Amino acid sequence: MNLKTLNNVYFIGIGGIGMSALARYFKSQGKNVAGYDKTETPLIRELEKLGIDVHFEDDINLVSEAFYDVTVTLVVYTPAVPPEHSEYQYFLNRGFNLKKRSEVLGLITKDSYCFAVAGTHGKTTTTCILAHLLKETAVPFMAFLGGVSEDFNTNFVMEGTEYSVVEADEFDRSFLRLFPDVACVTSMDADHLDIYGDEAELKNSFLEFTQRINPDGKLFVRKGLPLDGITYGIEDASDYCIENIRIEGGTYIFDVVTPETKLMDVRFNKPGRHNLLNALVALAMAVETGRPVEKLAGAMASFKGVKRRFSYEIKRDGFIFIDDYAHHPAEIDAVHQAISEMHPGKRTLAVFQPHLFSRTKDFADEFAKSLSRFDSILMLDIYPAREEPIAGITAEWLLKRIDHPKKKAIQKNKLKQEIIKQNPDILVTMGAGDIGLEVRKLKQELEHEDEH
């Protein structure tokens, strides 16, 4: 399929983070772009500002006539769209060029020098750091990000087409549609067992992904993972290694040992050892552009972050509010580690919204253990996303498994009162559902409360 000869691109599920980045790309290429989604979101409002038409009812009559020409229209859909969706069925039954998001991403980036970031955690932050390093060293690149970068204030960056930066998503085996020149694997914890069945199958899929790398390319692997590649780690004699970590005023200062050199007193501002690892592998990948490693390392200090990735919403004497996308036990552990290291001895209240019934069921004991590390826990209802409920799997069911005296199930409309009542030193909200939409409201309410 020749993307250049297309006039129209229609998206079924345009509001997702990956889909909206593709919509932005096609709009930047002068294509006629429109789409459907279930609900309006801040991402969709940004698309509408670009002149992209979006509607919210599954009704083919709401699709502009221009998109009915089968010869010049591409229809992109997300795996979250149910097969019975009537717009999907309309295009499918009339022979339209219908492709999954991951396949289109592969086609767009195939002719560029492609950096692909894989792993069950850390993909979004790593791609955002990598994009930042490339921008700061004037590399011509495009980036399709799985979150909204605070440096670019968007999930799609267009600075050229010579290089591309993409998230290699293991969900639905999407990453097997990519053609990487340089790739990394940050982690391979069991996840998406609704897709894979078991952890062994997930690991096989990662192995298959690494075999898609260009024969002249490189694979970077976090030390300890069962894959052959250039290793990176912290204090563990890997090929790229962080040593001598200090913390000054909330900033990490450390040395980086590379296969060629040693860089002293590198600075990075995002809390958490997991973020140090993300920064290290982004640096290692960026070195492949041929830009001076000293200049790349210097650019790490100005990385601002990613929205909903250990984001400080309120930071004042006596109270800190942090928001994070953590929705897997390993990610919750990483958030706890970062808080403990940067804010030792502070009383922390965790608000958690479980994401997916299947994930809650598969990792119940691990969630219970991870959440029990906080001083107090508030549990919201499970966010279903693409799933139907599973009998007996509820927030209360998960809460019962947590061995902790200070735990409580709660509804969103009661959050503010309960937080004020508990008066923690640190509030952290976690989850991949719609809890992100609550954060802005909660921040305003808590700041308003402080003024009084």
Buried (B, 14 or more C-beta within 10 A) or exposed (E): EEBEEBBBBBBBBBBBBBBBBBBBBBBEBEBBBBBBBEEEBEBBEBBEEEEBBBBEEBEBEBBEEEBBEEEBBBBBBBBBBEEEBEBBEBBBEEEBBBBBBBBBBBBBBEEBBBBBBBBBBBBBBBBBBBBBBBBBBEBEBBBBBBBBBBBBEBBBBBBBBEBBBBBBBBBBBBBBBBBBBBBBBBBBBBBBBBBBEEEEBBBEBBEEBBEBBEEEBBBBBBBEBEBEBBBBBBEEEBBBBBBEBEEEEEBBBBBBBBEEEEBEEBBBBBBBBBBBBBBBBBBBBBBBBEBEBEEBBBBBBEBBBBBBBBBEBBEEEEBBBBBBBBBBBBBBBBBBBBBBBBBEEBEBBBBBBBBBBBBBBBBBEBBBBBBBBBBBBBBBBBBBBEBEEBEEBBBEBBBEEBEBEEBEBBEBEEBBEBBEEBEBBBBBBBBBBBBBEBBEEBBEBBEEEEEE
